[in-house]
Amino acid sequence: MIKKLLFICTIFGITHATKAQSQIPNKAEDISPLLIGERIPNANLLDVEGHEIQLKDIIKVKPTVLVFYRGGWCPYCNTQLSSLAESENEIIELGYQIVAISPDHYENLKSTMEADKVAYNLYADPEAILIQDMGIGFKTPSMAKMYIANKTKMDATDILPVPTVMILNTFGDILFEYINPNYKVRLSSELLLASLKVLKAE
């Protein structure tokens, strides 16, 4: 069952990133993310107060639902974050925590948490360094940059993540992932919870 579940989450034939890859792709469809079974890299993130924290220290606490979203300016991301908030109690009962990361400026995290009624932690990935290391980053389209600047009143990020959901163990090994270049299509709470239950039963 778990193999079947993981298979349906391979979207658009995305392939594994290699160390030789040095350029950030121009299109979301051309990313090369880390794959199931691989371990995510460590990174320095910023919390809502601008304090630096290492990703490894966050995920070692308990298994993690790791979410990469484009930013609080994105209505599809806000819907996803709100949906996760509604499922948070069930996710916690299954033994997991939720961690969401974006290239947003850390000063925007608090307003996103308030607007989306989020109790779990949001973190900023300065200069999208982790997003690049994960192989899920692509160059922000010029039209999107204008939109982001207008919405946030801040400089737009040069790199956006393809929206991603991963399930990690406390070592940072990827047990499940959903990555879709179509930013309008997100992993449903139902499928996420089903995946968590399958992994817990393994």
VOGU-3710 file (C-alpha; in Angstrom, 3 decimals, decimal comma):
1> mikkllfict> 0,000/0,000/0,000  2,760/2,438/0,912  4,520/1,928/-2,442  1,295/2,677/-4,246  0,816/5,807/-2,137  4,306/7,083/-2,840  4,050/6,385/-6,549  1,051/8,671/-7,067  3,022/11,527/-5,566  5,644/11,544/-8,308
11> ifgithatka> 4,410/14,425/-10,444  5,396/15,337/-14,023  8,415/13,016/-14,133  10,553/15,140/-11,801  14,046/13,673/-11,458  16,683/13,654/-8,744  19,060/16,585/-8,365  22,762/16,021/-8,852  25,606/17,968/-7,329  26,694/18,860/-10,828
21> qsqipnkaed> 23,532/20,881/-11,286  24,524/24,466/-10,573  21,910/26,561/-12,330  18,483/27,387/-10,966  15,850/26,339/-13,518  13,664/28,970/-15,137  10,515/26,862/-14,933  8,880/24,926/-12,116  8,623/21,873/-14,364  12,420/21,654/-14,611
31> isplligeri> 13,281/21,236/-10,927  15,232/18,203/-9,699  14,277/17,552/-6,074  15,620/15,177/-3,497  13,718/11,911/-3,555  12,151/9,517/-1,078  14,837/7,719/0,931  17,290/10,610/0,794  18,183/12,845/3,733  17,485/16,554/3,589
41> pnanlldveg> 20,326/19,022/4,191  20,635/21,122/7,310  20,013/24,871/6,992  19,846/28,074/8,984  16,291/29,426/9,129  14,716/32,477/10,748  11,724/32,339/13,088  8,995/34,967/13,404  11,260/37,125/15,589  14,188/36,911/13,186
51> heiqlkdiik> 16,133/34,534/15,419  18,312/31,987/13,646  17,577/28,291/14,162  18,957/25,200/12,487  16,572/22,916/10,661  18,183/19,811/12,180  17,284/21,088/15,667  13,649/21,512/14,627  13,140/18,100/13,058  15,024/16,067/15,664
61> vkptvlvfyr> 12,234/16,795/18,159  9,735/14,493/16,434  8,791/13,221/12,962  7,810/16,143/10,774  5,364/17,168/8,093  7,616/19,598/6,231  5,876/22,079/3,959  7,502/24,460/1,498  5,153/27,240/0,406  5,670/30,219/-1,890
71> ggwcpycntq> 4,769/32,952/0,600  1,996/34,597/2,579  1,143/36,636/-0,529  -0,029/33,460/-2,325  -3,753/32,682/-1,848  -3,251/29,003/-2,706  -0,562/28,762/-0,035  -2,818/30,450/2,503  -5,570/27,944/1,782  -3,097/25,100/2,239
81> lsslaesene> -1,720/26,511/5,500  -5,255/26,974/6,855  -6,175/23,430/5,867  -3,119/22,098/7,685  -4,110/24,109/10,750  -7,513/22,426/10,714  -5,843/18,998/10,608  -3,090/19,808/13,082  -4,657/18,028/16,066  -4,981/14,802/14,100
91> iielgyqiva> -1,414/15,157/12,836  -0,125/15,699/16,378  -2,087/12,673/17,630  -0,281/10,585/15,017  3,027/11,727/16,523  4,069/14,402/14,027  4,716/18,141/14,029  4,091/20,586/11,180  6,875/22,884/9,972  6,307/25,294/7,081
101> ispdhyenlk> 9,074/27,160/5,265  9,001/29,895/2,625  11,369/32,478/1,125  9,211/35,212/2,701  10,909/37,855/4,812  10,650/36,783/8,458  8,662/39,952/9,259  5,822/38,580/7,136  5,570/35,272/8,997  3,569/36,567/11,941
111> stmeadkvay> 0,886/38,172/9,770  0,584/34,945/7,767  0,139/32,940/10,969  -2,559/35,317/12,163  -4,389/35,486/8,841  -4,376/31,711/8,342  -5,015/30,911/12,036  -1,846/28,862/12,212  -0,509/27,560/15,541  2,358/25,538/14,107
121> nlyadpeail> 5,702/27,154/13,288  6,532/29,063/10,107  10,132/29,807/9,180  11,880/31,985/6,616  14,565/30,573/4,346  16,819/33,608/3,712  17,810/33,854/0,053  16,058/30,495/-0,511  19,283/28,624/0,247  17,539/25,553/1,666
131> iqdmgigfkt> 15,010/25,639/-1,165  17,883/25,498/-3,655  19,612/22,687/-1,747  16,367/20,708/-1,758  16,252/21,026/-5,552  12,767/22,547/-5,546  13,662/26,161/-6,410  13,179/27,959/-9,694  13,610/31,556/-10,821  10,764/33,856/-9,862
141> psmakmyian> 8,952/34,971/-13,041  9,071/38,742/-13,628  5,278/39,104/-13,411  5,268/37,242/-10,111  7,996/39,552/-8,795  5,822/42,575/-9,483  2,856/40,921/-7,771  4,893/39,918/-4,710  6,424/43,403/-4,362  2,973/45,000/-4,550
151> ktkmdatdil> 1,488/42,611/-1,993  4,342/42,597/0,517  5,825/46,081/-0,003  9,215/44,364/0,100  11,698/43,116/-2,470  10,484/39,933/-4,106  12,508/36,753/-3,729  14,605/35,772/-6,741  13,755/32,103/-6,198  10,435/30,422/-5,500
161> pvptvmilnt> 9,874/26,871/-4,295  7,601/24,477/-6,088  4,984/23,820/-3,363  6,126/20,692/-1,557  4,990/18,457/1,292  7,366/15,902/2,794  7,112/13,514/5,697  10,429/13,130/7,539  11,744/11,035/10,371  13,802/12,679/13,101
171> fgdilfeyin> 17,009/12,162/11,106  15,599/14,104/8,154  15,092/11,090/5,900  12,313/11,618/3,344  9,590/8,990/3,828  6,990/10,568/1,557  6,801/13,566/-0,739  4,286/15,422/-2,850  5,740/17,935/-5,304  3,624/19,486/-8,033
181> pnykvrlsse> 4,822/22,220/-10,432  1,196/23,320/-10,787  1,012/25,662/-7,785  -2,785/25,599/-7,878  -2,881/21,894/-7,015  -1,973/21,000/-3,424  -1,883/17,788/-1,420  -5,246/17,251/0,265  -5,474/16,853/4,022  -7,163/13,510/3,461
191> lllaslkvlk> -4,217/12,097/1,504  -1,707/13,554/3,952  -3,464/11,967/6,926  -3,780/8,663/5,076  -0,043/8,741/4,345  0,807/9,492/7,966  -1,358/6,595/9,142  0,281/4,187/6,681  3,766/5,251/7,755  2,841/4,953/11,414
201> ae> 1,616/1,397/10,784  4,828/0,352/9,029
//
